[in-house]
Amino acid sequence: MSHLLEKPVAVLGAGACGQAFAADFSLAGGYQIRLYEFPEFAKESLGEVMRTCEIELGGSQANFKWLKREGKARVDLITTDMSEALKGAGLIIVPVPAKAHKPLFEKMVPFLEDGQVISIFPDNFGTLLLAQTMREKGCDADVVIGGWTSMPYGVRKTEPGKLNLLLRGYSLGYDTLPSRDAERFYEAHKGIPPFDGTPVIRKGDTVIGIGLSNPNTIVHTPTCILSVGPMEVSQMEEGVLGIPKGKFSIYVHAMSPAVARVQFAFYQETVRIANAIGVKVDEYREYDFFRKSSIVAEEFLIPFWDVIVPSAPGPDSTEHRYFTEDIPVGDVVYYNLANKLGVEVPVIDAVIRLGSIMCRRDFYSEGRSLAELGLEDLERDQMVRYVREGVRP
């Protein structure tokens, strides 16, 4: 265990993944675990866990390392007080939805301490947002900030404090802001319990490359747009289209050759954006999209994936995070970067336009802006120097 992990580990956010992180660390033993939740969400997300400090971890936990860690975990501290969660902590894990990044970072920044390592799952350009928030608030804490392409878990919360861990990730990419901190970041994560079932930990090419490599954006958003009709009809009454109410799944019911072609076209535009910036993204071949699991399987590869995972339902409405998070946080950032660099992205543009109509929202205006990420005033070379070296003009 690194010296950093001898200090308390703070998990910020008590959704399904946040509770899974806390329980996994606790059951492995040897760690002090703190779990923070927003005060306004604590009752709903944690319920009796606020009193008992116990989380039950179960599920098949499919993975190629054949690891299964289950049981009732006791968390050392559960709190709605950010200062209490962060004081003296070493590793800080942020597994909240991207739409919660901004309010969470606003609460975090005043309590950051020198030497802490902040790990964002998945990054979704959160590293850039956190660094910009620190600048705006005049925070000069000497911290390492890094992010990941995805989560190490596929997990569902059956009720507060009870988790169905379906699978553990196969491969995760990471980088830091700036990239020169990557070795320190990696050392802070070596041997942590959440990665015990993950065989491949790979270094990405800048946090922009990590953000552009999140498979959710490429898989979820065009697929949801193209399957919104069957999704909505399936929720209306039992047995419509042969889908039991509430059991619609984009992996089961929406993946088809035509949809795969749109996903691949979306990916090709993503590659053009990365090339224009001068960073690398995860590489896929066209035929990687032509399977029920699409390219998500590259990070969540497990034995017999196409039998086990596609049964997971969702989305169930246009208010689902596949629409309301992945479009404004994923697609809109891609679109804004493309506009800045003069890259044509008609497929990404079409997904945002159609999504805005379907959801009755203006995702262009409410999506994550380059100003929020500290990139708006930077030219291409300045942007690359910032994410690689941490130097701004």
N, C-alpha and C positions, 0 to 999 in steps of 0.2 A: 504494500500500500504506500502511495506517495505521502509525503509530509502533509500536503494539502488535504488529503482525505482523512487525516487524523483530526481535522476540525469538523464541525457539523456540516452536513450536506443539506442545503436548502432547496426544496422543490417548490416552485412558485406556480400555483394553479392546481386545483383539486378536481379536475375532470377525470375521465377514465384513465388517461395516460399519466396524469400527475399522481393519481392514487397508485397506479401500477409501478411507477418509479419508486415511490416511497415504500411500498410493500416489498418490492424486489430487493432493495437495499437492506431493509429490516430483516427479511428472512435469511439473507446471506450471512448476516451477523457481522459485528465488528464496526458498525457505523452509527453515528449519531444523526438521526433524520428529523428534519423539520419540514412540515407541510403547511404552506400558506394558501389561503383562499380569500378572494375579495369578500368583504363583509356582506355585501348585498346578495351573494350567491351561496354563502356557506351553508345555510339551512337546507337549501335544495340539493346541493351537490354532496354534502357530507352527512346531514341528518344526525343520527346518534353517534357517528364517528367523532363528532366534536366532543362528546362526553367520554366515549370509551377509548378513543385513540387506536382502535383496531380496524384493520382492513383485511378482508379475506380474499386471497388470490387463488383462482382455480382456472379451469379450462384446459384444452388439449395442449396448448403451447407448442405447436408443431414447429420443428426446426431440424436442421441437419446435424446439429451437435447432440440431439436427443436429450437436451436439458429440460427438466421440468422442476420448477421451484414453486411449491404451493403450500398453502396453510394460512393460518391466522397470524398476521403481522402486527406488531405493536410499534406505533410511531412515537418517537420521543416527545415531539411537540407539534401540536396542531394549533394554528393561530390565524387570526385576521389582522394582526399587527405586523406591518412590514418591517419595522425596526427590530422587533423581536425575532423575526425570521432570519434577518441578515446579519445581525450583530455577531461578529466572530466567526461567521461561516467561511468555508473555503471554496468548495465547488457549489455553484448556483445553477440549478437546472430549471429551464423555462420551457414547459411543454404545453403552453396555452394555444388556442386558436389564434391565427394571425390578427384577427380583428381585435383581440385583446392586448396586443403588443403595446399600443400607444398608452392606454390607461395604466397598464402594469409598469411600463418603463417610467412613467411620470411618478409613480409611487416608489419605485426602486432607487432611482438616481440619488436622492438625498442621503441614502443610507449605505451607499457602496463604500467599501474599504480597500485600501491598498492590498494587492496580492490575491484578490479574489479572481476566480475564473468563471465566466458566465457562458453557459452552454444552451443554445436555443434549438429546440426540436419542434418542427423543422424550421429552418432559418427564415424562409420566405422574405428575405431582405431585412429581417429583424435586426441583424447586426448593424446594418447601416442606419436604421431608425434609432437604435439605442445610442450609437455614437453621436448622432446628430442631437438627440435629446440631451446627452451629457454636455455637449458644447453650448446648447441654448441655456442650460441651467448653470453653466459655469462649474461643472463637476470635473475635477482634475484627478480623481482617484486612479491609481495605477492598477488597472484591471486588464485581464485578457478576455476578449469577446470573440466567440466563435459560434458557428451554426452548422446544421446538418441538413442533408437533402431530404430526410424523412424521419419517422419515428422508429425506435427499435422494437415496437410492439404493434400488433393488430389486436386491439382489446375493446371490449364493450362492458359498460357498467350495467349490471342487471338491477341493482338498487344501490343506494348509498353504502359504500363500504364493502360491496361484493362485486368482484370482477371476473369476467369470462375472458381469459387471455387466450385468444385463438391461435396466435403464432408469434414467433420471435423473428425479427428481421434477419436477412441473409447478408446484405451488403449495405453499408452506409458511407456516404461521402461527407467530408467536412473541410472547412477552411476558416481562417480567422481574419479579423479586420484590425490591423493589416496582416497580410499573409506571412510576414516575417515572424509573427508570434505563433505560427502553427505548431512548432515543435513543443513549446511550453504547453500549449493546449492539449496536444496528444498525450504528453506525459501525465497530465492531470486526469486523464480518462483510462489509462492503462489498467486493465483488470477490474473495472467496475462491474458490479453484478448485472446491470442492464445489457451489457455486451457479452455476457457469458454464452449466449446462444447465437451470437453474430460472428460468423467466420471471417468476414471481410470488412475491414475498416480502411477506407482509401482517402488519400489527400486529394482535394479538388483544386481547381485553379481560380482562386479568389472567391470572395463571398458573392460576387456577381455571378460567377460561374456556378456556384452552389445554388443560388436562387433560381437560375435558369434551368437547373437540372432536377428540380423537384418534379417527379413524374405525375403528381396529382393534377397540376395545371394542364399538362398535355392530354392526360387521359380523361379526367373528370369533365372539364368544361365543354369541349366539343361533343362528347358523348351525351351529356345531359341535355344539351340544346337539341340534338338530333333525336332524342328519345322522350322528349317532354310529353308528347301526346299519350303514348302508352303508359307512362308513369302516372299522369293525372287520372286517366281512365281507370287504371288498376286500383286506385284508392277509393273509387266511388261505390262499389258494391262487390260482394264476394264472387269470385270466379270469372270476372270479366277478363277476356283475352287469355283465359287459362291460368291467370295469376291470382292466387289468394290475396285478399286485401292486406296491405301492409308488407307484402313479400316481394315487391318489385326490386330488382337488382340490376344495375347497369351491367354487371359482369355476366349475369345469366341471360338477361332479356334484351340488352342493347348492343352488345358487341357483334358486329357483322363485317363482312368484307368492305362494304361501302363506308361504314363508320371508321374502320381501320385506315382507309385511304385518307380520310379527313384528318385523323390523328397524325398520320405521317406527314401530311402537308403542313399541319400546325408545327410539328417538330422541325421540319426543314426551315420554316421561318424563324424559329428559335435559334437554330444554328447560324442563320444569316446575321441575326442580331449579335450573337457571341463573336462571330468572325469580324464584324464591324468594330466591336470594342477591342478585340485582340485577346480574348480569353477562350478557354476550352470548356465545353460542356460534355456530359456523358454521351457516349456514342451508341447509336442504335442503328440496326439495319432495317430495311423496310419490312421484312418478314417478321421482325420482332413484334410488330403491332397486330399480326394476324393470329391471335389466340385469345381465349376468353379472359385471360389475365392481363393482356396487352403488355406494356413495358413495366407495369408495376411489379411484375414477377422478377425483374432484375434485382430489386431490393428486398422483396419479400418472397424469395424462392424457398419453397418448402417441399417436402415429399408429397406428391400427389396434389399439388396446388389446385389444379382445375377441378378437383372433386371437393376439396375442403372449403376453399375460400369463397368461390362465387355464390355460395348460399347466403352470404352476408347481405342483408337487404339495404336498399337506399339508392338514390334519394327518394323521399316520399312527398316532396312539394318543392316549389320554386323558392321556398324559404330555407331549404336545406343548405348546409355549408358548401356543398359542391357548386352551388350557384352563388350564394351570398358572400362566401369567403374566397373561393378559388378564382372567381372572375375579377373582383376589385383588387385583390392583393397579388394574384398571379398575372392574369391576362393584361390588366391595365398597366402594371409596371413594364411588362414586355413591350406593350404598345408605346408607352412613353419613351422608353429607351430607343425603340425603333424610330420614332419621330425625331428624336434628338440627333440621331445618327444618319437620317435620310434613308432608312431601310423600309421597303414596301412590305407590309404584312396584312394582306387582304383577308386571310383566313382568321387571324387573331382579331382583326377589326370586326369581322362579321359576327364572331362569337360574342364579342362585347355588345355590339348593337342589338343582336337578337336577345341576348340575356337581359339587357336593360328593358326591352319591351316586355318580355315574359315576366320579369320580376317587378315591373312598374317602378323602376329606379334608374337613376342616371349614374351608371357605374363609371363613366368617364370622369365625372366630377367628384364622386365620392371615393374613387379608388386611390390607392397609395401613389402620391406624387413624387417626382424626383426631388422637389424642394424638401419634402419630409425626410428623404434619404440622404440629403446633403450632396446631391449630384447635379442639381439644376444649373449651377453656375460654373461647372467644370467642363472644360473641353475634353475631347476623347483622351488625349495623352495625360492630362491632369487627373482624369478619373482613374485611369489605370495605375498611375503612380500612387494615388491615394489608397486604393485597395491593396496594392502590393506592398507599399513602403510606409503608408500612414502619413505621407507628406501632402499638405494642401497649400495652394498658392496664398 
